[in-house]
Amino acid sequence: MLPDDKSTQVDLISSTKLALRRLASSVTVITSYYEGQRLAMAATAVDALSMEPPSLLVCINQTASMHMALNLGTAFCINILHRSQAEIAQLCGGGATGEERFSVGTWQDTVENVPCLEGAQANIVCTVDAAFAYGTHGIFVGKVKKVMVSESIDPLIYMNGRYLGVSE
């Protein structure tokens, strides 16, 4: 007897989640300024897209407040976290809401009022150049407008539900 389509889909979702727990990813905090509020969310679904023009992809769940802001073309910053910034990742990953997500760390605003985290390994300020919907998420192409890079390279990594560091 063949399993029904619903149980097959549940099995695929479950096994995909299990497999992705084995995919180590750098932790970022995406920030923006929308309707008078600073927004922040932890994200690992960030990747380079092109160097000509310099651009990155960010994938954001449609239920996140950040999704609406980016869907309307709001500028944003990809803050690539240092290993010492795990507390910020936890706050922005659901440990806090709203302005509380900015209670740790030093945040500086760009000309567009986009918050950038001081001490991050890098801050990449982008404008939304394209947006696509797929399943539960929005896929945003961020065209790079400004980059700030720290001398220290010690990334915060997320794998198997934990924050880790990397040793060279």
Wavefront OBJ file of the C-alpha trace (Angstrom):
o trace
v 0.000 0.000 0.000
v 1.357 3.410 -0.990
v 1.374 6.219 1.588
v -1.072 9.027 0.899
v 0.236 12.337 -0.430
v -0.318 14.131 2.908
v 1.794 11.708 4.941
v 4.486 11.768 2.240
v 4.559 15.592 2.433
v 4.821 15.494 6.249
v 7.679 12.973 5.971
v 9.456 15.201 3.427
v 9.115 18.282 5.625
v 10.329 16.407 8.670
v 13.300 14.816 6.923
v 14.217 18.106 5.202
v 14.281 19.893 8.573
v 16.456 17.113 9.965
v 18.847 17.346 7.016
v 19.093 21.150 7.230
v 20.104 20.934 10.917
v 23.358 19.556 9.498
v 23.910 22.588 7.265
v 26.172 25.009 9.130
v 25.326 28.638 8.331
v 26.727 32.014 9.289
v 24.307 33.937 11.454
v 23.129 37.348 10.343
v 20.713 39.882 11.705
v 18.684 41.649 9.049
v 17.675 45.157 10.078
v 15.470 47.807 8.540
v 13.504 50.935 9.380
v 9.827 50.899 8.480
v 6.925 53.170 9.490
v 8.930 54.796 12.281
v 10.145 51.513 13.772
v 13.461 49.699 13.735
v 13.064 46.057 12.730
v 15.504 43.208 13.344
v 15.442 39.463 12.760
v 18.042 36.709 12.893
v 18.533 34.925 9.589
v 20.694 32.186 8.135
v 18.956 32.122 4.738
v 21.311 34.727 3.260
v 23.653 34.152 0.350
v 25.759 35.926 -2.263
v 24.066 36.234 -5.633
v 26.286 38.248 -7.959
v 29.337 40.506 -7.965
v 28.195 42.383 -11.072
v 26.163 44.027 -9.715
v 27.094 43.246 -6.098
v 23.963 41.621 -4.675
v 22.754 39.140 -2.079
v 19.663 36.996 -1.499
v 17.686 37.006 1.735
v 14.746 34.673 2.354
v 12.136 35.811 4.864
v 8.986 34.116 6.114
v 5.880 35.967 4.955
v 4.603 36.134 8.546
v 7.620 38.183 9.694
v 7.184 41.960 9.995
v 10.436 42.313 8.044
v 8.743 40.675 5.043
v 6.225 43.487 4.646
v 8.936 46.146 4.954
v 11.157 44.554 2.308
v 8.207 43.758 0.077
v 7.568 47.509 -0.051
v 11.186 48.156 -1.066
v 12.593 49.351 2.256
v 16.414 49.486 2.515
v 17.958 46.905 4.835
v 21.256 45.872 6.385
v 22.721 42.396 6.596
v 24.774 42.347 9.804
v 27.119 39.323 9.731
v 27.587 38.399 13.380
v 30.813 37.783 15.269
v 30.960 34.751 17.579
v 30.722 37.082 20.591
v 27.270 38.284 19.420
v 25.230 35.136 20.131
v 23.024 37.043 22.596
v 21.982 39.424 19.816
v 21.151 36.442 17.583
v 19.006 34.956 20.349
v 17.116 38.213 20.915
v 16.507 38.713 17.198
v 15.662 35.046 16.688
v 12.552 35.214 18.853
v 13.906 35.931 22.341
v 12.559 39.479 22.200
v 10.195 41.576 20.135
v 10.192 45.068 18.667
v 12.645 47.585 20.056
v 13.821 45.067 22.715
v 15.828 43.377 19.950
v 18.116 46.425 19.975
v 18.756 46.299 23.756
v 22.124 44.548 23.320
v 24.972 45.850 21.206
v 25.657 49.281 19.787
v 23.510 50.221 16.812
v 24.255 53.083 14.425
v 21.763 54.361 11.865
v 22.702 54.912 8.223
v 21.445 57.876 6.201
v 18.341 55.791 5.393
v 17.815 55.172 9.179
v 18.762 51.505 8.690
v 20.338 50.201 11.918
v 23.822 48.673 11.585
v 25.448 46.699 14.408
v 28.846 47.971 15.513
v 31.348 45.151 16.015
v 29.690 42.863 13.483
v 32.085 41.110 11.133
v 30.475 43.060 8.305
v 27.490 45.290 7.605
v 26.060 45.249 4.100
v 23.438 47.903 3.369
v 21.158 47.007 0.460
v 18.155 48.243 -1.437
v 15.561 45.766 -2.652
v 16.183 45.179 -6.350
v 13.759 42.277 -6.872
v 11.299 40.211 -4.853
v 9.753 36.790 -5.428
v 7.256 34.735 -3.471
v 7.847 31.029 -3.010
v 5.865 28.868 -0.621
v 5.925 30.399 2.861
v 8.760 32.819 2.095
v 9.711 35.911 0.160
v 13.024 35.895 -1.680
v 14.579 39.350 -1.860
v 17.495 40.430 -4.016
v 19.434 43.105 -2.183
v 21.557 45.390 -4.338
v 24.596 46.395 -2.274
v 24.884 50.128 -1.593
v 27.404 50.258 1.277
v 29.764 47.798 2.983
v 31.599 48.083 6.303
v 34.028 45.315 7.276
v 35.665 44.505 10.621
v 39.253 43.308 10.896
v 38.206 40.388 13.104
v 37.042 37.206 11.405
v 35.394 34.894 13.933
v 31.902 34.044 12.648
v 28.903 32.981 14.660
v 27.642 29.727 13.137
v 24.247 28.063 13.562
v 24.083 24.280 13.267
v 21.881 21.597 14.784
v 19.908 24.156 16.777
v 23.006 25.677 18.456
v 25.279 28.673 18.058
v 28.908 27.739 17.548
v 32.237 29.312 16.642
v 34.817 28.207 14.102
v 38.477 27.514 14.822
v 40.991 28.022 12.047
l 1 2 3 4 5 6 7 8 9 10 11 12 13 14 15 16 17 18 19 20 21 22 23 24 25 26 27 28 29 30 31 32 33 34 35 36 37 38 39 40 41 42 43 44 45 46 47 48 49 50 51 52 53 54 55 56 57 58 59 60 61 62 63 64 65 66 67 68 69 70 71 72 73 74 75 76 77 78 79 80 81 82 83 84 85 86 87 88 89 90 91 92 93 94 95 96 97 98 99 100 101 102 103 104 105 106 107 108 109 110 111 112 113 114 115 116 117 118 119 120 121 122 123 124 125 126 127 128 129 130 131 132 133 134 135 136 137 138 139 140 141 142 143 144 145 146 147 148 149 150 151 152 153 154 155 156 157 158 159 160 161 162 163 164 165 166 167 168
